């Protein structure tokens, strides 16, 4: 299918409301099929909105097999959150086509994209050009280490805002602010409130570890939760208590 006529159903869903929830699944962190199936079941019960699949060091086979398993056992949309050119799957609902615009490493600005371009172009998967911005979350994250880029300090609000605006001017359709895997601190609320004024869908991840964090950051369109659920799968019960109160 030509990308010029592909449906924008996931991007439209991102845009539709604030406070949506995505569970990040890193295939490297699920050692057994049973473990992943348990997560899928509890996430379904919690009424999460998306599964994001991604990781910094995942093999191609593990990535593809994980997406296939999710699609065969859940009706929750699967969105690819790639860390490298081989993190693609024809079975997904959408692909975040990430450009790491907070860094200056050309490999993650365009290099990985060139490697995967022919394969992605021929896939019948919604591709969403995404401005990916790393924010300092108090630890050195895997993505910062692998990409060899430096996150923007969380108090440098004008730099964060100008970086986001540059991404929009380049034609990106989505902003993704990430404090990184295992972050001590999430993206500050004031940063989220400022970027919502840019009228572009906003995804926020990293350091979201409590029900209070979810509620505090609910001005973002989508909140991505990974490490906390890996450590305590019953955190999905707290998510359920939030999603149950949606209008």
SERO-4910 file (N, C-alpha, C, O; in steps of 0.05 Angstrom, whole numbers):
BEGIN
 pado doro    nc1    nc2    nc3   cac1   cac2   cac3    cc1    cc2    cc3    oc1    oc2    oc3
  Unk    A     17    -24      0      0      0      0     18     25      0     37     26     15
  Unk    A     11     44    -16     26     69    -17     23     84      9      0     85     20
  Unk    A     44     95     20     43    110     45     26    135     42     15    145     62
  Unk    A     23    145     18      7    170     14    -22    165     18    -37    184     22
  Unk    A    -31    140     17    -60    135     20    -66    117     44    -88    109     48
  Unk    A    -45    111     60    -49     94     83    -67    109    104    -66    133    105
  Unk    A    -81     93    119    -98    104    140    -82    115    163    -61    104    170
  Unk    A    -92    136    176    -79    147    199    -95    141    224    -99    159    241
  Unk    A   -103    116    227   -122    110    249   -108    112    276   -121    121    295
  Unk    A    -83    103    279    -70    104    305    -63    133    312    -67    142    335
  Unk    A    -53    148    293    -47    176    298    -73    191    306    -72    208    324
  Unk    A    -95    185    293   -120    197    300   -128    190    328   -139    206    343
  Unk    A   -124    164    335   -130    155    362   -113    169    383   -122    177    404
  Unk    A    -87    172    377    -69    187    395    -81    215    400    -80    225    422
  Unk    A    -90    228    378   -100    255    380   -126    258    393   -134    281    401
  Unk    A   -141    237    396   -169    238    404   -174    247    432   -195    260    438
  Unk    A   -156    242    450   -159    250    478   -133    248    493   -113    238    483
  Unk    A   -133    259    517   -109    259    534   -111    237    555   -132    226    560
  Unk    A    -88    231    566    -87    211    588    -90    182    580    -96    165    596
  Unk    A    -84    176    554    -85    148    546    -60    133    557    -40    146    564
  Unk    A    -62    107    558    -41     91    571    -30     70    551    -45     56    538
  Unk    A     -4     70    549     10     49    533     28     34    551     42     45    568
  Unk    A     28      8    548     47    -10    563     70    -17    544     66    -27    522
  Unk    A     94    -10    553    118    -16    537    127    -45    542    132    -52    565
  Unk    A    130    -60    521    139    -88    523    166    -90    510    169    -86    485
  Unk    A    187    -96    526    214   -100    516    218   -130    514    219   -144    535
  Unk    A    220   -141    490    222   -171    487    245   -183    503    243   -206    511
  Unk    A    266   -168    508    288   -179    523    281   -184    553    295   -199    566
  Unk    A    259   -172    562    253   -174    590    231   -194    596    221   -196    619
  Unk    A    222   -208    576    202   -229    580    214   -255    571    215   -262    548
  Unk    A    223   -270    591    238   -295    586    221   -318    577    231   -337    565
  Unk    A    195   -317    583    177   -339    576    152   -329    563    143   -306    568
  Unk    A    140   -346    547    114   -339    534     93   -335    556     76   -317    553
  Unk    A     94   -352    576     74   -350    598     74   -323    612     53   -312    619
  Unk    A     98   -313    616    101   -287    629     88   -265    613     74   -248    623
  Unk    A     93   -266    587     81   -245    569     51   -248    567     37   -228    567
  Unk    A     41   -273    566     12   -277    565     -2   -267    590    -24   -257    589
  Unk    A     12   -270    613      0   -259    638     -2   -229    636    -23   -218    644
  Unk    A     18   -216    625     17   -187    622     -5   -179    603    -20   -160    609
  Unk    A     -8   -193    581    -29   -186    562    -57   -188    575    -74   -171    570
  Unk    A    -61   -209    590    -86   -213    603    -93   -191    623   -115   -180    623
  Unk    A    -73   -183    639    -78   -162    659    -80   -135    646    -95   -118    656
  Unk    A    -65   -130    625    -67   -105    611    -95   -102    598   -106    -80    598
  Unk    A   -105   -124    587   -132   -123    576   -153   -116    598   -171   -100    593
  Unk    A   -150   -128    621   -167   -123    643   -166    -93    652   -186    -81    659
  Unk    A   -141    -82    650   -137    -54    658   -146    -34    637   -145    -10    642
  Unk    A   -155    -44    614   -164    -27    592   -143     -7    583   -149     16    577
  Unk    A   -118    -17    581    -97      0    569   -103      4    539   -118    -11    527
  Unk    A    -92     26    528   -100     33    501    -82     22    480    -90     17    457
  Unk    A    -56     18    487    -36      8    467    -15    -10    480    -10     -8    504
  Unk    A     -4    -27    464     22    -39    470     43    -26    453     40    -26    428
  Unk    A     64    -16    465     87     -7    450    108    -30    452    113    -40    474
  Unk    A    120    -37    430    141    -58    430    167    -46    422    170    -34    401
  Unk    A    187    -48    440    213    -36    434    234    -43    455    227    -53    476
  Unk    A    259    -38    448    281    -42    466    307    -34    451    307    -33    427
  Unk    A    328    -30    466    352    -20    454    369    -42    442    385    -36    423
  Unk    A    366    -66    451    385    -88    442    370   -113    433    382   -135    433
  Unk    A    345   -111    425    329   -134    418    337   -145    391    342   -130    373
  Unk    A    338   -172    389    343   -184    363    319   -183    345    297   -179    355
  Unk    A    323   -186    319    301   -184    300    281   -206    306    257   -201    306
  Unk    A    290   -231    310    271   -253    314    254   -249    339    230   -253    339
  Unk    A    267   -240    361    252   -236    386    232   -214    382    210   -216    393
  Unk    A    239   -193    367    221   -171    362    196   -181    347    173   -175    354
  Unk    A    201   -194    325    179   -204    307    161   -224    322    137   -222    320
  Unk    A    173   -242    337    158   -262    351    141   -250    373    118   -259    378
  Unk    A    151   -229    386    136   -216    407    112   -202    396     90   -204    407
  Unk    A    115   -188    374     92   -174    361     71   -195    352     47   -190    356
  Unk    A     80   -217    341     61   -237    332     46   -249    355     22   -254    353
  Unk    A     60   -254    377     46   -265    401     25   -246    411      3   -254    419
  Unk    A     32   -220    413     13   -201    422    -12   -200    404    -35   -200    414
  Unk    A     -7   -198    378    -30   -196    359    -48   -221    360    -72   -219    355
  Unk    A    -36   -244    366    -52   -269    367    -67   -272    393    -85   -289    394
  Unk    A    -61   -256    413    -73   -260    439    -86   -235    451    -94   -234    474
  Unk    A    -88   -213    435   -100   -189    445   -110   -172    422   -100   -174    400
  Unk    A   -131   -156    428   -141   -138    407   -132   -109    413   -142    -90    399
  Unk    A   -114   -105    432   -103    -79    437    -83    -71    415    -66    -88    408
  Unk    A    -84    -47    404    -66    -40    382    -36    -43    390    -29    -36    412
  Unk    A    -20    -52    371      9    -55    375     23    -34    359     20    -32    335
  Unk    A     39    -18    373     54      4    361     84     -2    364     93     -7    387
  Unk    A     99     -1    343    128     -7    344    143     18    353    139     40    343
  Unk    A    161     14    372    177     35    384    206     26    380    220     17    399
  Unk    A    217     29    355    242     16    348    267     29    359    268     53    362
  Unk    A    286     11    366    312     21    374    333     18    353    355     27    356
  Unk    A    326      4    331    345     -1    310    329     -7    284    305    -11    285
  Unk    A    344     -8    262    331    -12    236    316    -38    233    297    -40    218
  Unk    A    325    -59    248    313    -85    245    288    -89    263    276   -110    264
  Unk    A    281    -68    278    258    -70    296    232    -63    281    219    -43    288
  Unk    A    225    -79    261    201    -74    246    185   -101    243    197   -122    245
  Unk    A    159    -98    240    143   -122    236    118   -115    220    105    -94    225
  Unk    A    111   -131    201     88   -127    184     62   -131    199     41   -124    190
  Unk    A     63   -144    223     39   -150    238     30   -128    256      8   -129    267
  Unk    A     46   -107    259     39    -85    277     18    -67    265     12    -68    241
  Unk    A      5    -51    282    -15    -32    273     -2     -6    264    -12      8    246
  Unk    A     20      2    277     33     27    270     63     25    278     71     10    295
  Unk    A     78     43    265    107     45    271    113     74    277    108     92    260
  Unk    A    125     79    300    135    106    306    162    109    291    181     96    299
  Unk    A    162    125    271    186    129    255    203    151    268    201    174    262
  Unk    A    219    142    288    232    160    306    257    173    295    274    160    283
  Unk    A    259    199    298    283    214    294    292    226    320    277    241    332
  Unk    A    315    218    330    325    227    356    336    255    354    360    259    352
  Unk    A    318    275    354    326    302    347    338    317    371    349    339    367
  Unk    A    338    305    395    352    318    417    381    312    417    397    326    430
  Unk    A    390    293    401    418    286    398    429    295    371    415    306    355
  Unk    A    455    290    368    467    299    343    482    275    329    500    279    314
  Unk    A    472    251    336    484    227    323    468    222    298    445    215    299
  Unk    A    481    225    274    467    222    249    454    195    245    435    192    230
  Unk    A    466    174    258    455    147    255    426    146    265    410    130    254
  Unk    A    420    161    285    392    160    296    375    184    287    351    185    294
  Unk    A    387    201    271    371    222    258    361    212    231    339    218    223
  Unk    A    378    197    216    371    188    190    383    161    182    373    147    165
  Unk    A    406    154    194    421    130    185    405    104    187    404     89    168
  Unk    A    393     99    210    378     74    214    353     74    196    344     53    187
  Unk    A    343     97    190    319    100    173    326     91    144    310     77    131
  Unk    A    349     99    134    357     91    107    360     61    105    352     49     85
  Unk    A    371     49    125    374     20    125    348      5    123    345    -15    110
  Unk    A    327     15    137    301      2    138    281     12    118    259      1    116
  Unk    A    288     32    103    268     47     87    253     29     67    229     30     66
  Unk    A    267     13     52    254     -4     31    235    -23     44    212    -27     34
  Unk    A    243    -36     66    225    -55     79    201    -41     91    178    -51     87
  Unk    A    205    -18    104    182     -4    116    164      7     95    139      6     98
  Unk    A    175     17     73    158     29     52    139     10     40    117     17     32
  Unk    A    146    -16     39    129    -36     27    110    -49     46     94    -66     38
  Unk    A    112    -42     71     94    -54     92     67    -40     93     66    -15     89
  Unk    A     46    -55     98     20    -44    101     16    -37    131     -1    -48    145
  Unk    A     33    -19    141     33    -11    169     33     19    170     48     32    154
  Unk    A     17     31    187     16     60    190     43     70    201     52     61    222
  Unk    A     55     88    186     81     99    194     77    128    203     67    145    188
  Unk    A     86    134    228     81    160    240    108    174    244    123    166    262
  Unk    A    115    195    228    140    209    233    140    222    261    122    238    267
  Unk    A    159    215    277    159    222    305    184    237    314    207    227    309
  Unk    A    181    260    326    204    274    338    209    263    366    193    266    384
  Unk    A    231    249    368    238    235    393    259    252    409    280    258    398
  Unk    A    251    259    433    267    277    449    274    265    476    255    258    491
  Unk    A    299    261    482    307    250    508    310    272    528    322    293    523
  Unk    A    298    267    551    299    286    574    314    272    597    309    249    602
  Unk    A    331    287    610    346    275    632    328    267    655    314    283    666
  Unk    A    328    240    660    311    230    682    327    222    707    316    208    724
  Unk    A    352    231    709    367    226    733    385    201    732    400    196    751
  Unk    A    383    186    710    401    163    706    409    163    676    396    175    660
  Unk    A    430    148    670    437    145    642    421    121    631    426     98    639
  Unk    A    403    127    613    385    106    603    399     90    582    420     97    571
  Unk    A    387     67    576    398     49    555    398     63    528    418     61    513
  Unk    A    377     78    522    376     91    495    397    113    493    409    117    471
  Unk    A    403    127    515    424    148    514    451    134    510    468    144    495
  Unk    A    455    112    523    481     97    520    484     86    492    505     90    480
  Unk    A    464     72    482    466     60    456    468     80    434    483     77    415
  Unk    A    453    102    436    453    122    415    476    142    418    481    158    400
  Unk    A    490    141    441    512    159    446    503    188    443    517    204    430
  Unk    A    481    194    455    471    222    455    465    231    484    462    214    502
  Unk    A    465    257    488    461    268    514    433    279    517    424    295    500
  Unk    A    418    270    537    391    280    541    391    310    547    411    321    557
  Unk    A    369    324    542    366    352    549    360    354    579    342    339    588
  Unk    A    374    370    594    367    374    623    337    382    625    327    398    610
  Unk    A    324    370    645    295    374    648    287    403    654    264    410    650
  Unk    A    306    418    665    300    446    672    306    465    649    300    489    651
  Unk    A    316    455    627    322    472    603    297    473    585    297    462    563
  Unk    A    276    486    595    250    485    583    251    497    555    238    487    536
  Unk    A    265    519    552    266    533    526    279    515    505    271    515    482
  Unk    A    300    501    513    314    483    494    295    460    486    294    452    463
  Unk    A    281    449    505    262    427    499    241    437    480    234    424    460
  Unk    A    230    461    486    209    472    469    219    478    441    205    472    421
  Unk    A    243    490    439    254    497    412    260    471    396    257    471    372
  Unk    A    269    451    410    275    425    397    249    413    386    248    404    363
  Unk    A    228    414    402    202    404    393    191    420    369    181    409    350
  Unk    A    194    447    370    185    463    348    201    457    322    190    457    300
  Unk    A    227    452    325    243    445    302    233    419    289    232    417    265
  Unk    A    225    400    306    214    375    296    188    379    281    184    368    260
  Unk    A    171    396    291    146    402    278    151    416    251    138    409    231
  Unk    A    170    435    251    176    449    226    188    430    205    186    435    181
  Unk    A    200    408    214    210    388    196    189    369    185    193    353    168
  Unk    A    165    371    197    142    355    187    135    332    205    119    315    197
  Unk    A    147    330    228    140    308    246    111    311    255    101    334    259
  Unk    A     97    289    258     69    289    265     63    283    294     40    282    303
  Unk    A     84    277    309     81    268    336    106    275    352    128    274    341
  Unk    A    102    283    377    125    288    396    126    266    416    105    257    427
  Unk    A    150    256    422    154    235    442    176    245    461    200    245    453
  Unk    A    169    252    485    188    259    506    194    235    523    175    223    534
  Unk    A    219    228    526    226    203    540    248    209    561    270    217    553
  Unk    A    242    203    586    263    205    607    280    180    608    299    179    623
  Unk    A    272    159    593    288    135    591    281    113    610    268    117    631
  Unk    A    289     89    602    283     65    618    296     67    646    320     74    648
  Unk    A    280     62    667    291     63    694    297     91    705    311     93    724
  Unk    A    285    111    692    290    138    701    281    142    730    260    132    739
  Unk    A    296    158    745    289    166    772    266    186    772    249    187    789
  Unk    A    267    203    752    248    225    750    234    225    723    246    221    702
  Unk    A    208    231    723    193    232    698    196    260    686    207    278    699
  Unk    A    187    264    662    187    290    649    169    309    666    147    301    674
  Unk    A    179    333    672    164    351    689    137    359    677    134    361    653
  Unk    A    118    363    695     91    371    687     91    397    672     76    400    652
  Unk    A    108    416    680    107    442    667    117    440    638    108    456    621
  Unk    A    135    421    632    144    417    605    121    406    588    117    415    565
  Unk    A    106    387    599     84    375    585     63    397    579     52    398    557
  Unk    A     57    413    599     37    434    595     45    454    573     28    463    558
  Unk    A     71    460    572     81    479    552     78    467    524     70    480    505
  Unk    A     86    442    521     86    429    494     58    423    485     54    421    460
  Unk    A     39    420    502     11    416    493      1    440    478    -18    438    462
  Unk    A     13    463    483      5    487    468     13    487    439      4    504    423
  Unk    A     30    468    431     39    466    404     19    452    386     22    450    362
  Unk    A     -2    441    398    -24    428    383    -15    406    365    -22    404    342
  Unk    A      1    388    377     10    364    363      9    342    384     15    347    407
  Unk    A      1    317    377     -1    296    396     25    292    411     47    292    399
  Unk    A     23    287    437     47    285    455     46    259    470     27    252    484
  Unk    A     68    244    467     73    219    482     95    224    502    114    238    496
  Unk    A     91    214    527    111    218    548    117    191    561     98    176    567
  Unk    A    143    185    565    150    160    578    174    164    596    187    185    595
  Unk    A    179    144    612    202    144    630    196    154    658    186    177    661
  Unk    A    202    139    678    200    148    706    171    150    717    167    162    738
  Unk    A    152    139    703    124    139    712    120    115    729    119     92    719
  Unk    A    118    119    755    120     96    774     97     95    794     98     78    812
  Unk    A     77    112    792     56    112    811     30    122    799     30    134    777
  Unk    A      8    116    812    -18    126    803    -18    157    803    -29    170    785
  Unk    A     -4    168    823     -2    198    824     13    209    800      5    230    790
  Unk    A     34    195    792     49    204    768     30    204    743     31    223    728
  Unk    A     15    183    740     -3    181    717    -23    204    717    -28    217    696
  Unk    A    -34    210    740    -54    231    742    -41    259    737    -53    276    725
  Unk    A    -17    262    748     -3    288    745      4    294    716      3    318    708
  Unk    A     10    274    701     20    278    674     -2    273    653      4    270    629
  Unk    A    -27    273    661    -49    264    643    -55    285    622    -73    280    605
  Unk    A    -42    308    621    -45    327    599    -33    316    573    -40    325    552
  Unk    A    -14    298    576     -3    285    552    -24    267    539    -42    257    553
  Unk    A    -22    263    513    -41    246    499    -37    217    507    -57    202    511
  Unk    A    -12    208    509     -6    180    516     17    179    536     37    193    532
  Unk    A     13    164    557     34    158    577     44    130    573     28    111    572
  Unk    A     70    127    571     82    100    566     94     90    593    111    104    605
  Unk    A     86     66    601     95     55    626    108     28    620     96     10    608
  Unk    A    133     24    629    147      0    624    159    -13    648    150    -33    658
  Unk    A    180      0    659    195    -12    681    178    -18    705    181    -39    718
  Unk    A    160      0    712    144     -4    736    127    -30    734    124    -44    753
  Unk    A    116    -35    710     99    -58    706    117    -83    705    108   -105    714
  Unk    A    141    -81    695    160   -104    695    166   -112    724    169   -136    730
  Unk    A    169    -92    741    176    -97    769    151   -106    785    154   -122    804
  Unk    A    128    -95    778    104   -100    794     80   -101    775     68    -80    769
  Unk    A     74   -125    765     53   -127    744     26   -118    756      8   -111    740
  Unk    A     23   -120    782     -3   -112    794     -7    -82    794    -28    -72    802
  Unk    A     13    -66    785      9    -38    781    -13    -33    761    -25    -12    761
  Unk    A    -18    -53    744    -40    -51    725    -67    -48    739    -86    -38    727
  Unk    A    -69    -57    764    -94    -53    780    -98    -23    785   -121    -13    785
  Unk    A    -76     -8    790    -78     21    793    -87     34    767   -103     53    767
  Unk    A    -76     23    745    -84     34    719   -114     29    714   -128     46    704
  Unk    A   -123      6    722   -152      0    719   -169     20    734   -190     28    725
  Unk    A   -160     27    758   -176     46    774   -177     74    760   -196     89    765
  Unk    A   -157     80    744   -158    105    729   -175    102    704   -192    119    699
  Unk    A   -171     81    688   -186     78    663   -216     74    669   -233     80    652
  Unk    A   -222     62    692   -251     58    699   -266     84    702   -291     84    701
  Unk    A   -252    106    707   -265    131    712   -266    149    687   -274    172    689
  Unk    A   -258    138    664   -259    153    640   -288    159    632   -306    143    638
  Unk    A   -293    182    620   -320    188    610   -326    171    586   -348    173    575
***
